[in-house]
Amino acid sequence: MVEVVDCSAGSLTVAAGFGPRSDWYRNLLARPAASIVWGGRSAAVTAAPLPAEQAAQAMLRYARRHPRAARGLAGVMGYQVDGTDSDYLELGRRLRMLSLDLTSAQR
């Protein structure tokens, strides 16, 4: 499972919902240059692991924007959250996330 937890003009932050053993996650670590289809567009990306504190902040922003989805995502991954900022920060520190730098997008 891949969940986009943050999006900026130049990158996407994605969470490895089923942990670091997910094939897609391991493949992107091994070969960071890839292409994705996202939002009806294809894009070339370069993947990089997100440090724990950046992942924590990304998870908190996601939870604030999408509280029901964040709680559901946590549950699917086997985590229980109480809905507080500190709980989502801790969840973000535990999850493996990648930053996907959008190096060239096309329609």
C-alpha positions, 0 to 999 in steps of 0.5 A: 500500500502506498499513501501520499501523505504530503504534496508540494510543488516539487515532491510527494511524500509517500508512506510505506503502509506495510513497512520497509519490507514492501517490494515497492519500497525496497525497489525504490531504495535500490533504484531511486530513479523511477516513473510514477502515475499520479493524479492522471499524470506520469512523472519521472521521480527520484526517491530518497528516504525521509528522516524520522523527524521530517516523516513525523511532521509530514504525518502530522500535516496529513492527520490535520488535513485528513483526520478520518483517513489518518486514523484509518491508515493507522489502523490498517497498518496495525497502529492505534492512535488517540488523535493527538498531535503527539500520537501522530508525530510518533506514528510518523517517526515509526513509519518508513517514508520516501520523498519522491522528487518530481524531476519531470512531469508530463500529461 
